[in-house]
Amino acid sequence: MFAVVRTGGKQYRVAAGDKIVVDTIEGDAGTSITLGDVLLAGEGSELHPVDGLTVAAEIIAHARGEKVIVFKKRRRHNYRRRNGHRQNHTILKIVSVGAQA
């Protein structure tokens, strides 16, 4: 069974046993959480109602993404700006899909 869940403003298609990388979620490693914002659920080509459907997940770790370099330059104006950014994220393991709340 699969589900499409929304967390951090993004949508993820998940199934039991999947590992996904999402925006930072509060909690320590090993903590169980539930993702309640289920948009779609189904098995194969048939869809199931999502009323009260939740997805159980476990926090594996908190990590930081790769550094993204932002470089701005304007020709012939001696203007150069260099900035870097690393996004924090959480790695989740999906334990079960379809637990009723």
Secondary structure, DSSP 8 states (H G I E B T S, - for coil): -EEEEEETTEEEEEETT-EEEEE--SS-TT-EEEE--EEEEEETTEEE--TTEEEEEEEEEEEE---EEEEEEETTTTEEEEEEE--EEEEEEEEEEEEE-
